[in-house]
């Protein structure tokens, strides 16, 4: 904008009080004087009376009619001891400009477009024709306040005056003239000019407000590495340093804001939410981030919509009601948030929880809207509100000081309107209205200006008293210093990360709109520096109608030990299903799957953990084990005694009729079979499992083969010899009984070895028979070899019974048919009982039954075959004579002859 406007001269007078202080006659402020310098007088004029431009007149007592200078001069030499210092000034009517050594640019929404219209051709916009934004005007004043405070500082930029040029930025796309003006050099733009050669109009700028407006112009500003310190654009896309290399912001990005919203939702246990936004980059970016960050959180986005001015708000809210959504995230600018809230009031939407983004959470008008108290609870997120000491006084003084206007130049006024540096209604606002407006972005603007000032302070290598004046400041030089900033400001540390984003310092606020005078209360905080801390004071949350925390879940949370079974598309909608026995639910790992317990663990239905099973087996110290071991030991002792008895009576008829030498083999096999019982006790091992089964099976089968031979041999002597003399002769000549036993023994041994090799018995942990126990036993193994081994034993028993039946009419003294038949039948019955028990009973005592069954089989042979013969030898010796046996044979022969 040209500086050729007509000026009218007035005089500002300063009265010296003789103590190095001068009092401004117009505003009654006292200024400290420096000897031989009017620097502080100049600073006062520029900051307190910003609408004037200064021309130095030196010491004078009378006004001068000189026109003055167009730019402030820093060569004042008026003596401080003079009674009156008089300065000629020219008065401009605009607050949008302040001359200085370095110029800052500012974009603020002093006006807002309520209803945008489509244009058929490019045109600039005149913002003053649209609705005045009180909050935007407050932002505008915060920048002016910050610049004044810096210019009054004696430590920050001590001998440097900052100027500014502020533009009313009311449109997303129609404010390019001001942007081009800021980045131009002497009114021209050279896109490929080297950075060292380019000196734009401003060295840095702040704003604009809103992500869409910022993204629209950011590329133009940052291509020349002009620091763009934004106070009101949170789109995460702006964190891309490749695309926006000189972009910084003093508010957290949408990424942090969305994470904060998710923290709030999780804090109260909600998972069924709606997301409403506007038709801009801010809302689109927020929705995209929200969808991304709720993955794996258990939160379901049940409804989402980006609303425009022409959208059917009533239909949207009715849809949310039908879906039983009670938590609504309203992530949009204040203009669309107002539309949504007013539509909710008009449609009688009640008892909802509204989560407000920082753009409207501190809105001063909506809490006063009639009926807003009925729509539910409004929770907002805002930057931690920090007061700006001196700001209220600044506004009061600015509004209380009478402005001097010179509107005699119509061309100058038109130029101000065209450049959007004009506000005809701003003068109507009272200081109270400005002070009470939404303070959400005040500190962000304040810290943005201070960030630029601190960076400039570094570039100019300032000390306590002054800054160097021989340094030509380029925007890219400020950029390098901006990246390194770390300074305290009003109790908060100002610094930027690699993306140009600040540390997060949010506050959670609650609207109290039910009172006569609505107010907003801080109920929680969220900070990421120096560590991440999030907390909400639940006692400060009086929910709508003083009820409990509102329910906003698709399904009621499952009880402990119940897994979820998804219903429909969303993870949040599910049925609850109790976890079965021996499984558990780890909801933090996967709430949809009941995980099986380990084999060594167990659990009841509906469990969340597994318990270690108690491991049981036949301990050798168990009373039943001791009884069986004692019985086996006694049995072996009896067999040894019988062995000795038979040896002593080896040549007697009873021993010979019992089988002679074969009796000793049978007794030895029965003793070895009995030893298998000892391997059933103690913790099963692979060796124990093999020996307990193999020992009994092999040796007891040899015993059965001996009994089979003995049954056959009796029939052979008395019947086969008469009917088949040749076969009998061959049987006797080749020792047929020993050949038979040896053959079966070899075959059986081979099959046993094959069984052990292919599918050997091995330790087995039974975790299925008992819910809380693991029974250690031996698994027999299944194979053809095992089947043949078992078959041979049963087959030999069958042959014993068959041959015994054939010799049932033989001489009594030679006929063991009854004793062998009794023994074999008892053997069959014992094993049938055991197999039945094995199928019906699941216990560690099944192994005990197995041991008793094997022992009982041996006892059956003992009592049916050997005990009767031992009784004769010990108590009926008269029957153990050759004469007695000869008499029995003659009686049998006579019977045969008569038949």
VEXNU-174290 format. One record per residue (C-alpha): x, y, z; residue in one letter. Coordinates in steps of 0.2 Angstrom, whole numbers, plus 2048, in hexadecimal, padded with zeros to 3 digits. Layout:
% residues N
XYZA
...
END
This chain:
% residues 899
800800800X
8078117FBX
80D81D808X
80782D7FFX
7F8830809X
7F584280FX
7FA845821X
7F485282DX
80185883AX
7FE85884DX
80985A85BX
80D84D86AX
815856878X
82084E886X
823857897X
83485489FX
8328528B2X
8458548B5X
8488428BBX
84C83B8AAX
8398388A7X
82E84089BX
81B84089BX
81183F88BX
80484D88CX
7F7843882X
7F783288BX
7FF83789CX
80C82989AX
81E82B8A1X
82D827896X
83E82489DX
84B82F893X
85C82B88EX
86983888EX
86B84087DX
85E834875X
84B835871X
84B82286DX
83E81F87AX
83382D875X
833826863X
82E81586AX
82081C874X
819825865X
81A81585AX
81280A868X
806814871X
801820863X
803813854X
7F881D848X
80482B846X
81582C83DX
823835845X
82D84383FX
83B84984AX
83B85C84EX
84885C85BX
84786886AX
839874866X
82C87E870X
821882861X
81A877853X
821876842X
818874832X
82586982AX
81C85A822X
82684D82CX
82E83D826X
82682E81EX
830821828X
83582283BX
84782983DX
85282284BX
85E83284BX
85583C859X
860847863X
85585186DX
85B85487FX
85284C88DX
85485B898X
84986688DX
83886B895X
82D866886X
83285A878X
82685D869X
82485185BX
81A85484BX
810845846X
80583F838X
7F583683CX
7EF826832X
7DE81F837X
7E380D835X
7E9801843X
7EF7F5836X
8007FD833X
80F80183EX
820806836X
82F7FF83DX
8417F983AX
83A7E8835X
8297E482FX
81E7D6835X
80F7D082BX
7FF7CA833X
7EF7C282DX
7E07C2838X
7CD7BF835X
7C77D083AX
7B87CC82FX
7B07BB82BX
7A67B681BX
7967AE821X
7907A8810X
79D7A6802X
7977A87F0X
79F7A07E1X
7A87AC7D6X
7A97AB7C3X
7BA7B57C2X
7C87B97CEX
7C67C87D9X
7CC7CF7E9X
7C17D07F8X
7BD7DF803X
7BC7D7814X
7B47E681DX
7A47E3814X
7A17D281DX
79D7CE82FX
7A97D583DX
7B17C7847X
7B47CD859X
7C07BE85DX
7C97C284DX
7CB7D4852X
7D27CF863X
7DF7C485AX
7E37D3850X
7E67DE860X
7F17D0868X
7FD7D285AX
7FE7E585CX
8007E286FX
80E7D686DX
8177E2861X
8157F086DX
81B7E687BX
82B7E1872X
82E7F386CX
82D7F887EX
8397EB884X
84B7F0889X
8517DE888X
8497D7878X
84F7E0868X
8547EF873X
8577FC865X
84C7F4858X
83A7F9854X
82F7EC84CX
8217F2840X
8137E8839X
8077E882BX
7F77DE82FX
7EA7D8823X
7D87D3825X
7D87C281FX
7C67BC81DX
7C67B080EX
7CE79F80AX
7D27A47F9X
7D07B77F5X
7DD7BF800X
7EC7BD7F4X
7F07CF7F1X
7F67D2803X
8007C2802X
8097C77F2X
80C7D87FAX
8147D0809X
8207C57FFX
8247D27F2X
8337DD7F1X
8307EF7ECX
81F7E97E5X
8267DB7DAX
8297C87DCX
8377BE7D4X
8337AC7D7X
8457A67D3X
84E7B37DCX
85C7AE7E8X
8597AF7FAX
8677BA7FDX
8617C67F1X
84E7C67F6X
8487D2803X
8357D0805X
82A7DE80CX
8297D481DX
8367CA825X
8297BE82DX
8177BC82FX
8097B483AX
7F97AD835X
7ED7AB82DX
7DF7A3838X
7DA792832X
7E2783829X
7DA786818X
7DF798817X
7F079481DX
7F3785810X
7ED791802X
7FB79D805X
80879480EX
81178E7FEX
81379F7F8X
81A7A6808X
82679780DX
82D7967FBX
8387A5800X
83B79D811X
8327AC819X
82E7A682BX
81B7A382CX
8177A183FX
80579C83FX
7F979E84EX
7E9795847X
7ED78883BX
7EE776842X
7ED76B832X
7FA75D834X
7FE760821X
807770826X
814766830X
81B760820X
82C76981FX
82F76480DX
82076D807X
82077B814X
83277E81AX
83078E823X
81F78B82BX
81E78B83EX
80F78C849X
80B79085BX
7FC78485DX
7FD77185DX
7F976884DX
7EA75E84AX
7F374F84EX
7F5754860X
7E375B860X
7DC74A85AX
7E7740866X
7E074C874X
7CE74886EX
7D173586EX
7D8737880X
7C873F886X
7BD73187DX
7C8723885X
7C872C896X
7B572A897X
7B471988FX
7AB71E87FX
7AD71586FX
79E71A864X
7A072C85EX
79C73784FX
7A7744847X
7A175483FX
7AB760835X
7AB76E829X
7AF76F816X
7C1774819X
7D376E81BX
7D276F82EX
7C376382FX
7C9757821X
7DA756829X
7D375383BX
7C7745834X
7D573C82BX
7E073D83BX
7D1737846X
7CE72883BX
7E172483BX
7E372684EX
7D471C854X
7DB70C84CX
7DE6FF85AX
7D670B867X
7C5702868X
7BD713862X
7B1711854X
7AC720849X
79A71C847X
79672C83CX
7A0739833X
79B748828X
7A3758822X
795765822X
794774817X
789783818X
77C77A80DX
77C76A816X
76D76381FX
772764831X
76275E838X
76374E82EX
77574B834X
77074D846X
761742844X
76C73483DX
77873684CX
769734857X
76372484EX
77471C850X
77471F863X
78472A862X
785734872X
79773B86FX
799748860X
7AA74F85BX
7A7760853X
7B876384AX
7B5773840X
7B6786841X
7AB79084BX
7A079583DX
79A783839X
79B77E84CX
78E78C84FX
783784841X
784773849X
78077985AX
772783855X
76B77584BX
76C76985AX
762776864X
755778856X
753765855X
752762867X
761757868X
76475387AX
77174B886X
77F74A87AX
79274D87EX
799759872X
7AC75A870X
7B176B86AX
7C276E860X
7CD77C865X
7C5787857X
7B578A861X
7B7782872X
7B979487AX
7AC79C86FX
7A47AA879X
7937AB870X
78D79986FX
78C795882X
77F7A3882X
77579C874X
76379887BX
76078687DX
77378187CX
77177A88EX
76576D888X
77076487BX
77C75C887X
78D75E88EX
79A768884X
7AC764887X
7B976F87EX
7CB76E87AX
7D677E87AX
7E778387CX
7EC78688EX
7E5798891X
7F37A3896X
7F07B589BX
7F97C3892X
7FE7D089FX
7FB7E1899X
7EF7DD88BX
7DF7E3893X
7E77F3897X
7ED7F4885X
7DC7F287FX
7D47FE88BX
7E180B887X
7DF808874X
7CC80A875X
7CE818882X
7DA823877X
7D182E86BX
7D682B85AX
7DA83984EX
7D383583CX
7D783E82CX
7CB83881FX
7CD846813X
7D683B807X
7C88307FFX
7D58277F5X
7DF821804X
7CF81A80DX
7CB8107FDX
7DC8097FCX
7DB80380EX
7CB7FA80BX
7D17F27FBX
7E17EB804X
7D67E5813X
7DD7F081FX
7CD7F9824X
7C07F6831X
7B2802833X
7A97F9841X
7B97F584CX
7B8806854X
7A680285AX
7AD7F3865X
7B07F7877X
7BF7F2881X
7B47E688BX
7AE7DD87CX
7C07DA875X
7C77D4886X
7B87C8889X
7BA7C0877X
7C17AE875X
7D37AE87BX
7D779D873X
7E47A3867X
7EA7B2870X
7FA7AA877X
7FD7A2867X
7FE7B385EX
8087BA86CX
8157AC86CX
8157AD859X
81B7BF859X
8277BC867X
82E7AD85EX
8327B984FX
8397C685BX
8457BA863X
84B7B3853X
84E7C584DX
8577C885DX
8637B9859X
8657BF847X
86A7D084CX
8767CA85AX
86E7D5866X
8757D7878X
86D7E0887X
86E7F1880X
86D7F186DX
86D7E685DX
8797E784FX
8747F3841X
8807EC834X
8767DC831X
86B7DA822X
85D7CF828X
8567C381CX
8477B881FX
8517A781EX
85C7AE82CX
84D7AF837X
84879D832X
858796838X
85679E849X
84479984BX
84978784AX
85478985AX
848794864X
84578F876X
84079D882X
83479F890X
8247AA88DX
8177AD89BX
81C79D8A4X
81C792894X
82B78C88AX
82A791878X
83378586CX
83077B85CX
83376A857X
83A764846X
82976783EX
828778845X
81A773851X
81A779864X
81876E873X
806769877X
7FE772886X
7EB76F885X
7DD772891X
7CD769892X
7BE775895X
7AC77289AX
79E77E895X
7927838A3X
78478A899X
7767858A5X
77A7948B0X
7737A58AEX
7857AB8A9X
78D79D89EX
79F79A8A2X
7AD78E89DX
7B77848AAX
7C877B8A7X
7C57698ADX
7D57608A5X
7E676289EX
7F175A891X
80375E890X
812756886X
82076188DX
82A75C897X
82074C897X
80F746891X
80274889EX
7EF74789BX
7E27488A9X
7D074E8ACX
7C97528BDX
7B97478BCX
7B27508CCX
7B17608C1X
7A67578B4X
79375A8B9X
78C7518AAX
77C7578A2X
76D7558AFX
77A74F8BBX
77A73D8B5X
7887318B4X
7957318A6X
78A730896X
78A71F88DX
79071F87BX
79570E876X
78E703869X
78E6F4874X
78F6F2887X
7A16ED88CX
7A26DA88FX
7A56D38A0X
7B66CC8A4X
7B96BB89CX
7AC6BF88EX
7B36C187CX
7AC6CC86FX
7A36C6860X
7A26D3853X
7916D984CX
7916E383CX
79F6EE836X
7A56F7845X
7B16EF852X
7A76F7860X
7976EE85CX
7986DC863X
7906CE86DX
7986C787DX
79C6B587DX
7A36AC88DX
7B46A488AX
7B369188CX
7BD687898X
7D0686896X
7D069788DX
7D16A9893X
7CF6BA88CX
7DD6C788CX
7D36D7887X
7E26E1885X
7E96D5878X
7DA6D086FX
7C86D2876X
7C16C8868X
7CA6B786BX
7CA6AC879X
7DC6A687AX
7DF69387FX
7E869088FX
7F968788EX
7F9674890X
7FF6768A2X
7F26838A7X
7DF6838A9X
7D068F8ABX
7BE6908AFX
7B16978A3X
7B26AA8A1X
7C46AB8A7X
7D16B98A4X
7E06AF8AAX
7E569D8AAX
7EB6938BAX
7F96878BAX
7F36758BBX
7F866A8C9X
80265B8C2X
7FD64A8C9X
8056398C7X
8066298D1X
81362E8DEX
81D6208E6X
8186268F7X
8056258F4X
7FD6188FFX
7F660E8F0X
80660E8E8X
80E6078F7X
8015F98F8X
8045F48E6X
8175F48E8X
8155EA8F8X
80A5DE8EFX
8165DC8E0X
8245D98ECX
81B5CC8F5X
8165C48E4X
8285C38DEX
82C5BB8EFX
81F5AE8EDX
8255AA8DBX
8375A88E2X
83159C8EFX
8275928E3X
8365928D7X
84058A8E6X
83257E8EAX
8315788D8X
8445768D7X
84456C8E7X
8365618E0X
83D5618CEX
83C54E8CBX
82B54C8D3X
81B5488C8X
8135598CCX
8215638C6X
8235588B6X
8105598B3X
81156C8B5X
81D56D8A7X
82E5698AFX
83B5758A9X
82E5808A1X
8275848B2X
83758D8B7X
8365988A7X
82459C8ABX
8295A18BDX
8375AC8B7X
82C5B58AAX
81F5B88B7X
82C5BF8C3X
8325CB8B5X
8205CF8B1X
81D5D58C3X
82C5E08C2X
8235EB8B5X
8185F18C3X
8265FB8CBX
8276078BCX
81560E8BFX
81A6198CDX
82362A8CDX
8236378BFX
82262E8AFX
83162E8A4X
834626892X
83E61789AX
8306148A7X
82261489AX
82C60888FX
8305FC89DX
81F5FB8A5X
8175F6895X
8255EC88CX
82A5E289BX
8195DB89FX
8145D988DX
8235CF888X
8265C4898X
8135C089BX
8115BB889X
81F5AF88BX
8165A889AX
8065A6890X
80F59D882X
81559188FX
80458E895X
7FE58C884X
80B57F880X
807576891X
7F557588CX
7F956F87BX
806562882X
7F955A88DX
7ED55787FX
7FC552874X
801544880X
7F053C883X
7E753F872X
7F4544865X
7FF536869X
7F1529865X
7EA531856X
7F953A84EX
808530854X
814537847X
81054984BX
81254585EX
82353D859X
82854D850X
82255885FX
82C54D86BX
83B54B860X
83E55E85CX
83856486EX
82956C866X
824575877X
83557F878X
834583865X
82358A867X
828595876X
83859B86EX
82F59F85DX
8215A9866X
82E5B2871X
8395B7862X
82A5BD858X
8235C6867X
8345CE86BX
8355D4859X
8245DC85AX
8285E486BX
8375EC864X
82D5F2854X
8205F9860X
82D60386AX
83660985BX
82660F851X
81B61585FX
823613870X
81A616880X
81E628886X
81A634894X
80963C891X
80164B89AX
7EE64989AX
7E765B89CX
7D6657896X
7CF64B8A2X
7CF6578B1X
7CD66A8B0X
7DA66F8BDX
7E66608BCX
7F36598B0X
7F46468B2X
80563F8ADX
80462E8A6X
80B623898X
804623887X
80461287FX
80661786EX
7FC61085FX
803605852X
8005F5849X
80F5ED853X
8065F1863X
7F65EA85DX
7FF5DA858X
8085D9869X
7F75DA872X
7EF5CE866X
7FD5C1869X
7FA5C187CX
7E75BF87AX
7E95B286CX
7F45A7877X
7E75A8885X
7DA5A3879X
7E5594874X
7E758F886X
7D558F889X
7D2585879X
7DF57787DX
7D957688FX
7C7573889X
7CD56587DX
7D655D88CX
7C855E899X
7C654B89AX
7D954789DX
7DF53F8ADX
7DC54B8BBX
7EE54B8C1X
7F45518AFX
7E655C8ABX
7E956E8AFX
7DB5738A3X
7D057A8B1X
7DE5848B9X
7E558B8A9X
7D358F8A3X
7CF5988B4X
7E05A18B3X
7DD5A78A1X
7CB5AC8A3X
7D05B68B3X
7DD5BE8A8X
7D05C389BX
7C45CA8A8X
7D25D48B1X
7D75DD8A1X
7C55DF89BX
7C15E88ACX
7D15F38AAX
7CC5F8898X
7BB5FC89EX
7C26078ACX
7CE60F8A0X
7BF615895X
7B461B8A4X
7C16228B0X
7CD6308AEX
7D96318BDX
7EB62F8C2X
7E561F8C9X
7E26178B8X
7F46148B8X
7F260B8C9X
7E46018C1X
7F05FC8B3X
7FE5F78C0X
7F15ED8CAX
7EA5E58B9X
7FC5DF8B5X
7FF5D98C6X
7EE5D08C7X
7F15C78B6X
8015C08BFX
7F75BB8CEX
7EA5B28C3X
7F85A78BCX
7FF5A48CEX
7EF59F8D6X
7E85958C8X
7F858B8C3X
80658C8CFX
7FD58D8E0X
7F357C8DEX
8035738D9X
80D57B8E8X
7FF5768F4X
8015638EEX
8135638F0X
81256B901X
802564909X
7FD5558FEX
80E54C8FBX
80553B8F8X
7FE5428E8X
80F5478E2X
8145358DFX
81752A8CFX
80A51D8D5X
7FD52A8D8X
7FF5318C6X
80051F8BFX
7EF51B8C7X
7E752A8BFX
7EE5258AEX
7E85138AFX
7D751A8B4X
7D65258A5X
7DC517899X
7CE50B8A0X
7C151989DX
7C751B88BX
7C6508888X
7B450788EX
7AF515883X
END
